Amino acid sequence: MNMPSSVATPVGRTPADLLRPERLAQLPPTRLSASRALVNRMTARHWTVEPLEFAVDDQARGRARYRVRTPDGPFDFVAFSFRPRLEGRTSRIVGTDWDMTGALFDGVADEADLAHTERELPKLYEGRATADTLIWCRSNRSLRLFEHVVDSLAAGRQPDAARLWDVGYLMRNTGLDGNGTFGTRSFAALPEGHPLAAPLHAQMLAAYLMREFAADLAEHLARQRDERAQRLDPELRRCLGLGNASALGLVFFANNHPRLVDRWLTLREQALAQALDARRGAPHLTAVRAAVARTARFHEQDPTVYDMFAPPHPLARSLRQALALLDALERPHDEDALPRLWAAWNAESDERTVEVLAGVLIDSVPDLTDPLVDRQRVDETLTARPAQTVAELLAHLDDAYRWALDIDLGAPDALRYVWYKSRAAEEPRRGPRTEVAEGLDWQLNVPRSVQALYGELRAADPGGSTGAFCVRHPEHRDTVARVQALADSALHSPHMNIADDAFVPAHIVRFLNSAVHGLDKTADSAGRNVLGLLFHGAPTRHDLGLPHHDDWTLPARPAAASTEENA
């Protein structure tokens, strides 16, 4: 479902409304987010996770294996565990030591596959995966929580629930590499109908299994200390997610995957439109009310300390006000009750609250929303149209890229920053142009590229072809191909100048982490890093085969940690 750039989305919003980085940062996780969509698929299609091996000693050294069984075939996951060392330890994707490394295989992995992976994975950039490897991953323990959990279980008691709620994870992901990286299997090679064909689902399955391994390891080490050690309470185990930190690389990702960004945002808007058109009356409105109340409670109980991003408690108050609007709605039994409520919410709420409420509505119709996950996969090839005339391309730029053309790139600090890569690991970095004079500027800056192209086009023959133009101006060929290939899309490029001193990378990082990946409690650091929790409240492997409430998201603070009645 693509929309021309000049028209509104299905619910009346224009691309200019949605594509501001500040607005994108407000989009919450929904059932369309990769981690949540994966877990919902795992439960709906009765996947199971079976431990095959846990050969780990009392110093945490050894190997564990898991097999994921799906109706369409198995996946194997191996985790290599190490005794923690602070030397070489880092939360970044580079490092020389990790507490755990792992690999997800498409199918059954034999001993040769495991031996090859154990030898190659520690080499990282110099290593090479087997042909059926989907993901290489790494993680480190939480220095604040892991030993507390092990000590508590070994002593025959449960860990402090308040500490678990405040930290939220036993291990933090430090890398999920796939799609050809290190020789892993390309996701484009996965056939239609493959269980992990949806974007990012392979990474999310590896992350889910890292979370399972972290809890299993804590219980195992506790039993090594005392065979009478307790197992982690199921409620506490569910509330623990996998920690995650992301930084500048996701800004590159947003720029380099415009079709994926457009498809995801377009499907999100379609899901919202479907929810508003469902016309399901009062019972549906009752379910929406319960979901808004649960969302408000979650943000009221959020202990996360946020830096630049707004704290959670004002959002919770706004959601309570949205509940009051729902309760005061006239004719709640009419079929148009939900669209009228949506209009009231838009009139009375700030944009952050509106986007959270949109997420609630999207999640309120899983029968309509979940099938959209199968449409998230997209061909990302950008093909030029050389027969298009210069005049036609100019007209399109005037319409679809007016936001980019109107940016004053001559203003002070408009082009202050250079984006480059580190020599050690090709990590994206951002620095003032005056301090990185010798560095290669890697940024794909859409406004700068479009303005340069526009200036050259205005001086060209309007009746000439863009193919001939690109022969004379090869430096603009990539920009022409991008603009032409995305002409039928509306939501492909965030409206940002990433070289500007005022640009805040964390807005785009949070959009991808929260809305697309599905992280909760996404806190920012230094305006460029975003930390959060994957699978916060998700069913564990022990829960997958059991009946459970479909909506596992937004967990409540464990009762032992609560000092007041939950809403």
KEKOL-987206 format. One line per 5 residues: number of its first residue (from 0); their letters; for each residue y, x, z of C-alpha. Coordinates in steps of 0.05 Angstrom, whole numbers, plus 5000, padded with zeros to 4 digits. Each point is the difference from the previous one (the first is absolute). Example, Ala and Ser with C-alpha at 12.3 -4.5 7.8 and 13.67 -1.06 7.14 Angstrom:
0	as	4910 5246 5156 ~ 5069 5027 4987 $
This chain:
0	mnmps	5000 5000 5000 ~ 5059 5040 4975 ~ 5072 4976 5000 ~ 5058 5023 4956 ~ 5051 5038 5041 $
5	svatp	5055 4948 4993 ~ 4962 4942 5032 ~ 4985 4983 5072 ~ 4933 5005 5035 ~ 4958 4937 5007 $
10	vgrtp	5036 4983 5065 ~ 5070 5010 4973 ~ 5013 5071 5021 ~ 5026 5052 4950 ~ 4975 5072 4993 $
15	adllr	5066 5022 5030 ~ 4982 4961 5063 ~ 4932 5033 5008 ~ 5008 5071 4973 ~ 5051 5027 5048 $
20	perla	4964 5053 5042 ~ 5027 4968 5064 ~ 4968 4934 4979 ~ 4935 5031 4979 ~ 4994 5033 5068 $
25	qlppt	5000 4930 5032 ~ 4938 4975 4964 ~ 4943 4992 5050 ~ 4925 5008 4990 ~ 4965 4939 4971 $
30	rlsas	4931 4982 4974 ~ 5019 5035 4935 ~ 5010 5067 5037 ~ 4944 5049 4984 ~ 4971 5010 5070 $
35	ralvn	5002 4926 5017 ~ 4973 4978 4933 ~ 4942 5049 5007 ~ 4980 4976 5069 ~ 5005 4928 4978 $
40	rmtar	4955 5016 4941 ~ 4951 5038 5045 ~ 4993 4940 5046 ~ 4999 4946 4946 ~ 4947 5036 4959 $
45	hwtve	4959 5022 5061 ~ 5005 5075 4994 ~ 4965 5040 5054 ~ 5011 5070 5027 ~ 4937 5035 5024 $
50	plefa	5001 5067 5038 ~ 4948 5046 4969 ~ 5010 5063 5041 ~ 5042 5024 5058 ~ 4981 5073 5010 $
55	vddqa	5060 5022 5042 ~ 4995 5045 5062 ~ 5039 4996 5065 ~ 5056 5042 4970 ~ 5010 4950 4944 $
60	rgrar	4969 5046 4948 ~ 4954 4969 4948 ~ 4991 4947 4948 ~ 4998 4924 4997 ~ 4981 4955 4942 $
65	yrvrt	5011 4926 4986 ~ 4976 4955 4944 ~ 5042 4940 4978 ~ 4957 4947 4968 ~ 5033 4950 4953 $
70	pdgpf	4970 4947 4954 ~ 5017 5046 4942 ~ 4972 5065 5027 ~ 5008 5051 5056 ~ 5052 5052 5018 $
75	dfvaf	4985 5060 5044 ~ 5049 5033 5047 ~ 4991 5067 5034 ~ 5043 5026 5057 ~ 5001 5073 5021 $
80	sfrpr	5023 5007 5072 ~ 5031 5062 5031 ~ 5020 5024 5068 ~ 5075 4989 5004 ~ 5046 5060 4993 $
85	legrt	5075 4999 5003 ~ 5007 5060 4954 ~ 5008 4977 4927 ~ 5006 4927 5022 ~ 5054 4958 4967 $
90	srivg	5013 4926 4986 ~ 5019 5018 4928 ~ 4952 4999 4941 ~ 4996 5076 5003 ~ 4966 5037 5055 $
95	tdwdm	4943 5047 5014 ~ 4965 4964 5057 ~ 4983 4927 5011 ~ 4960 4964 5053 ~ 4962 4962 4945 $
100	tgalf	4991 5004 4925 ~ 4963 4950 4959 ~ 4980 4975 4931 ~ 4986 4931 4970 ~ 4947 4998 4945 $
105	dgvad	4990 4947 4947 ~ 4927 4987 5013 ~ 4948 5037 5041 ~ 5015 5074 5015 ~ 4940 5047 5004 $
110	eadla	4995 5065 5039 ~ 5025 5040 4941 ~ 5063 4956 4998 ~ 5011 5008 5075 ~ 4989 5076 4998 $
115	htere	5048 5007 4941 ~ 5053 4959 5036 ~ 4992 5038 5066 ~ 5011 5065 4962 ~ 5058 4977 4955 $
120	lpkly	5041 4952 5042 ~ 5028 5053 5048 ~ 5029 5037 4940 ~ 5043 4940 4985 ~ 5043 5019 4939 $
125	egrat	4949 5052 4978 ~ 4941 4954 5012 ~ 4966 4952 4951 ~ 4966 4934 5016 ~ 4935 4974 4970 $
130	adtli	5004 4953 4940 ~ 4987 4938 5042 ~ 5049 5016 5056 ~ 5055 4948 5005 ~ 5040 5027 5059 $
135	wcrsn	5009 5063 5041 ~ 5032 4986 5068 ~ 5022 5036 5063 ~ 5024 4979 5069 ~ 5019 5026 5069 $
140	rslrl	4991 4971 5069 ~ 5056 4968 5039 ~ 5020 5051 5052 ~ 5026 4943 5043 ~ 4939 4955 5000 $
145	fehvv	4934 5029 4977 ~ 4981 5040 5062 ~ 5023 4943 5045 ~ 4951 4953 4965 ~ 4943 5050 5005 $
150	dslaa	5014 5015 5073 ~ 5004 4927 5018 ~ 4936 4980 4965 ~ 4963 5060 5029 ~ 5023 4978 5070 $
155	grqpd	4971 4931 4989 ~ 5065 4962 4989 ~ 5041 4975 4943 ~ 5062 5038 4979 ~ 5068 4974 5020 $
160	aarlw	5016 4943 4952 ~ 5075 5011 5005 ~ 4992 5072 4976 ~ 4956 4978 4942 ~ 5051 4947 4980 $
165	dvgyl	5058 5048 5004 ~ 4967 5055 4958 ~ 4957 4957 4956 ~ 4951 5051 4970 ~ 4948 5052 5018 $
170	mrntg	5009 5040 4936 ~ 5057 5007 4950 ~ 4987 5007 4925 ~ 5028 5064 4970 ~ 4977 4990 4929 $
175	ldgng	4965 4951 4954 ~ 4990 5034 4933 ~ 4967 4969 4939 ~ 5011 4977 4928 ~ 4985 5069 4971 $
180	tfgtr	5030 5042 5055 ~ 4953 5059 5016 ~ 4954 4974 4946 ~ 4988 4932 5031 ~ 4981 4942 4955 $
185	sfaal	5057 4968 4962 ~ 5013 4928 5021 ~ 5010 4982 4927 ~ 4926 5015 4991 ~ 4980 4945 5048 $
190	peghp	4977 4940 4959 ~ 5028 4930 5007 ~ 4965 4965 5057 ~ 4988 5065 5039 ~ 5006 4986 5075 $
195	laapl	5057 5050 5005 ~ 5034 4987 4934 ~ 5064 4972 5031 ~ 5055 5052 5010 ~ 4994 5041 5064 $
200	haqml	4936 4967 5024 ~ 4960 5064 4995 ~ 5051 5035 5044 ~ 5000 4942 5049 ~ 4924 4999 5006 $
205	aaylm	5001 5074 5017 ~ 5055 4987 5051 ~ 4959 4942 5031 ~ 4940 5046 5008 ~ 5043 5054 5031 $
210	refaa	5022 4948 5051 ~ 4927 4982 5014 ~ 4981 5073 5007 ~ 5056 5013 5050 ~ 4975 4946 5047 $
215	dlaeh	4927 5021 4991 ~ 5018 5072 5015 ~ 5037 4982 5064 ~ 4940 4960 5024 ~ 4952 5055 4980 $
220	larqr	5038 5054 5037 ~ 5003 4956 5062 ~ 4924 4992 4998 ~ 4993 5076 4993 ~ 5037 5007 5066 $
225	deraq	4962 4944 5035 ~ 4944 4958 4970 ~ 5024 4941 5041 ~ 5067 5000 4964 ~ 5028 4933 4978 $
230	rldpe	5012 4979 4929 ~ 5070 4981 4980 ~ 5015 4927 5013 ~ 4997 4963 4933 ~ 5070 4970 5009 $
235	lrrcl	5029 5069 5014 ~ 4963 5031 4942 ~ 5027 4947 4952 ~ 5072 5011 5022 ~ 4995 5074 4984 $
240	glgna	5020 5016 4929 ~ 5003 5065 4961 ~ 5066 5037 5007 ~ 5036 5017 4936 ~ 5063 5040 4982 $
245	salgl	5031 5002 4930 ~ 5062 5034 4973 ~ 5037 5018 4936 ~ 4939 4999 4954 ~ 5002 4924 5000 $
250	vffan	5069 5000 4969 ~ 4969 5039 4942 ~ 4943 4950 4999 ~ 5048 4940 4994 ~ 5036 5033 4941 $
255	nhprl	4936 5023 4965 ~ 4962 4934 5005 ~ 5049 4948 4974 ~ 4947 4954 4972 ~ 4963 4999 5066 $
260	vdrwl	5064 4986 5039 ~ 5018 4945 4951 ~ 4931 4968 5002 ~ 4998 5002 5076 ~ 5069 4970 5010 $
265	tlreq	4990 4948 4946 ~ 4934 4977 5030 ~ 5033 4997 5068 ~ 5054 4955 4973 ~ 4948 4957 4965 $
270	alaqa	4961 4994 5065 ~ 5063 4976 5035 ~ 5013 4950 4944 ~ 4928 4974 5005 ~ 5007 4991 5075 $
275	ldarr	5065 4960 4991 ~ 4968 4957 4945 ~ 4936 4986 5038 ~ 5027 4933 5026 ~ 4950 4998 5057 $
280	gaphl	5040 4959 5050 ~ 5001 4998 5075 ~ 4932 5035 5016 ~ 5022 5060 4960 ~ 5067 5000 5034 $
285	tavra	4964 5002 5067 ~ 4961 5061 4978 ~ 5064 5033 4976 ~ 5032 4986 5068 ~ 4942 5034 5036 $
290	avart	5005 5060 4954 ~ 5075 5008 5012 ~ 4989 4995 5075 ~ 4946 5054 4996 ~ 5046 5044 4959 $
295	arfhe	5057 4992 5050 ~ 4953 5018 5057 ~ 4976 5062 4964 ~ 5072 5025 4991 ~ 5017 4982 5072 $
300	qdptv	4942 5043 5024 ~ 5013 5058 4953 ~ 5012 5062 5043 ~ 5019 5045 4941 ~ 5064 5040 5004 $
305	ydmfa	5038 4994 4934 ~ 5053 5048 4977 ~ 5039 4975 4939 ~ 4960 4936 4990 ~ 5020 4940 5041 $
310	pphpl	4961 4988 5065 ~ 4949 4944 5003 ~ 5029 4956 5054 ~ 5059 4972 4960 ~ 4950 4982 4946 $
315	arslr	4957 4964 5050 ~ 5061 4959 5024 ~ 5017 4982 4927 ~ 4928 4977 4990 ~ 5006 4956 5062 $
320	qalal	5062 4970 4968 ~ 4961 4988 4936 ~ 4949 4962 5042 ~ 5056 4956 5027 ~ 5021 4985 4928 $
325	ldale	4928 4981 4985 ~ 4996 4955 5060 ~ 5065 4966 4981 ~ 4979 4988 4927 ~ 5009 4929 4977 $
330	rphde	4942 4964 4967 ~ 4948 5055 5015 ~ 4945 4958 4970 ~ 5032 4998 4930 ~ 4970 5045 4947 $
335	dalpr	5066 5036 4990 ~ 5005 5019 5074 ~ 4984 5073 4989 ~ 5050 5012 4944 ~ 5054 4967 5042 $
340	lwaaw	4981 5043 5059 ~ 5003 5062 4956 ~ 5070 4981 4978 ~ 5021 4991 5073 ~ 4971 5067 5019 $
345	naesd	5037 5035 4943 ~ 5065 4967 5021 ~ 4995 5017 5074 ~ 4961 5066 5004 ~ 5016 5073 4983 $
350	ertve	4962 5032 4943 ~ 4951 5037 5045 ~ 4979 4935 5032 ~ 4996 4965 4933 ~ 4952 5053 4973 $
355	vlagv	4956 4995 5061 ~ 4998 4924 4993 ~ 4984 5009 4926 ~ 4941 5042 5022 ~ 4977 4945 5047 $
360	lidsv	5002 4949 4943 ~ 4962 5047 4953 ~ 4946 5009 5052 ~ 4997 4925 5015 ~ 4965 4985 4933 $
365	pdltd	4944 5052 4996 ~ 4963 4959 4948 ~ 5060 5009 4954 ~ 5021 5070 5021 ~ 4934 5038 5004 $
370	plvdr	4981 4991 4926 ~ 5065 5036 4982 ~ 4971 5065 5028 ~ 4954 5004 4939 ~ 5062 5000 4956 $
375	qrvde	5033 5059 5034 ~ 4966 5051 4955 ~ 5044 5019 4941 ~ 5001 5047 4941 ~ 5056 5049 5017 $
380	tltar	5007 5030 4930 ~ 5072 4998 4976 ~ 5003 4995 4924 ~ 5064 5006 4960 ~ 5022 4953 4944 $
385	paqtv	5029 5047 4948 ~ 5018 4944 4951 ~ 5049 4969 5049 ~ 5072 5011 4978 ~ 5052 5038 5039 $
390	aella	5042 4936 5006 ~ 4941 4961 5029 ~ 4986 5054 5051 ~ 5074 5003 5019 ~ 5001 4925 5011 $
395	hldda	4939 5004 5045 ~ 5031 5056 5041 ~ 5064 4960 5008 ~ 4959 4942 5028 ~ 4941 5028 5039 $
400	yrwal	5032 5065 5024 ~ 5071 4978 5015 ~ 4986 5019 5073 ~ 4986 5072 4978 ~ 5058 5004 4951 $
405	didlg	5049 4976 5053 ~ 4983 5056 5049 ~ 5056 5052 5002 ~ 4962 5066 4993 ~ 5065 5037 5001 $
410	apdal	5016 4979 5071 ~ 4997 5052 5055 ~ 4928 5010 5024 ~ 4971 4954 4946 ~ 4957 5057 4975 $
415	ryvwy	4998 5042 5063 ~ 4924 5005 5008 ~ 4947 5036 4961 ~ 4927 4979 5005 ~ 4952 5058 4995 $
420	ksraa	4929 5020 5020 ~ 4979 5051 5052 ~ 4965 5062 4975 ~ 4945 4994 5053 ~ 4972 4931 4983 $
425	eeprr	5046 4967 4949 ~ 5025 4952 5054 ~ 5064 4963 4979 ~ 5062 5026 5033 ~ 5073 4979 4998 $
430	gprte	5059 5046 5009 ~ 5074 5008 4984 ~ 5010 5026 4929 ~ 5042 5058 5026 ~ 4943 5024 5044 $
435	vaegl	4944 4994 4947 ~ 5036 5029 4941 ~ 4938 5036 4975 ~ 4953 4941 5010 ~ 4973 4956 4944 $
440	dwqln	5027 4930 5008 ~ 4939 4954 4995 ~ 5035 4934 5012 ~ 4994 4942 4952 ~ 5069 4971 5012 $
445	vprsv	5003 4935 4961 ~ 5076 4991 5002 ~ 5014 5071 4978 ~ 4949 4996 4943 ~ 5023 4931 4977 $
450	qalyg	5074 5020 5000 ~ 4986 5063 4960 ~ 4959 4959 4950 ~ 5053 4946 4996 ~ 5054 5050 4983 $
455	elraa	4961 5030 4943 ~ 4979 4932 4973 ~ 5072 4977 4996 ~ 5015 5058 4954 ~ 4940 4987 4955 $
460	dpggs	4992 4955 4939 ~ 4988 4930 5030 ~ 4955 4982 4942 ~ 4957 5062 5005 ~ 4932 5000 5033 $
465	tgafc	4988 5025 5070 ~ 4943 5042 4971 ~ 5049 5038 4956 ~ 5048 5005 5059 ~ 4945 5033 5043 $
470	vrhpe	4986 5050 4945 ~ 5073 5022 5004 ~ 5003 4994 5076 ~ 4931 5018 5028 ~ 5029 5008 5069 $
475	hrdtv	5006 4924 5004 ~ 4931 4984 4974 ~ 4968 4986 5068 ~ 5058 4956 5022 ~ 4997 4960 4935 $
480	arvqa	4925 4990 5007 ~ 5007 4977 5073 ~ 5056 4951 4984 ~ 4965 4971 4940 ~ 4931 4995 5032 $
485	ladsa	5029 4963 5061 ~ 5045 4953 4960 ~ 4957 4939 5016 ~ 4998 5016 5075 ~ 5053 4986 5051 $
490	lhsph	4980 5032 5066 ~ 4978 5070 4980 ~ 5055 5046 5026 ~ 5034 4998 5068 ~ 5075 5002 4992 $
495	mniad	5012 5069 5028 ~ 5034 5066 4985 ~ 4953 5048 5036 ~ 5049 5058 4992 ~ 5055 4965 5038 $
500	dafvp	5018 5022 5070 ~ 4998 4927 5022 ~ 4929 4988 4975 ~ 4950 4991 5058 ~ 4930 5019 4977 $
505	ahivr	4968 4964 5059 ~ 5018 4932 4969 ~ 4953 5013 4941 ~ 4948 5033 5043 ~ 4998 4940 5046 $
510	flnsa	4995 4952 4941 ~ 4938 5034 4975 ~ 4970 5011 5069 ~ 5013 4931 5028 ~ 5000 4951 4941 $
515	vhgld	4952 5036 4953 ~ 4954 5039 5046 ~ 5003 4950 5058 ~ 5022 5042 5059 ~ 5026 4968 5064 $
520	ktads	5052 5028 5047 ~ 5032 5043 4946 ~ 5050 5044 5037 ~ 5045 5050 4965 ~ 5017 5072 5016 $
525	agrnv	5058 5041 4973 ~ 5013 4949 4946 ~ 4941 5024 4958 ~ 4935 4994 5039 ~ 4966 4934 5018 $
530	lgllf	4944 4994 5052 ~ 4957 4940 5012 ~ 4931 4970 5011 ~ 4946 4981 4949 ~ 4949 4947 5019 $
535	hgapt	5036 4981 5064 ~ 4957 4943 5027 ~ 4950 5003 4943 ~ 4927 4983 5009 ~ 4959 5061 5017 $
540	rhdlg	4933 5015 4966 ~ 4966 4963 5057 ~ 5040 4937 4983 ~ 4989 4998 4925 ~ 4936 4960 5003 $
545	lphhd	5024 4952 5054 ~ 5039 4935 4992 ~ 5072 5012 5018 ~ 5069 4971 4988 ~ 5023 5016 4931 $
550	dwtlp	5070 5021 5021 ~ 4989 5064 5041 ~ 5069 5029 4989 ~ 5057 5006 5050 ~ 4957 5009 5061 $
555	arpaa	5024 4982 5070 ~ 5009 5052 5053 ~ 4934 5008 5037 ~ 4998 4956 5062 ~ 4992 5059 5047 $
560	astee	5066 5028 4975 ~ 5038 4935 5004 ~ 5048 4984 5057 ~ 5019 4931 4975 ~ 4969 4940 4967 $
565	na	4990 5009 4925 ~ 5039 4952 4956 $
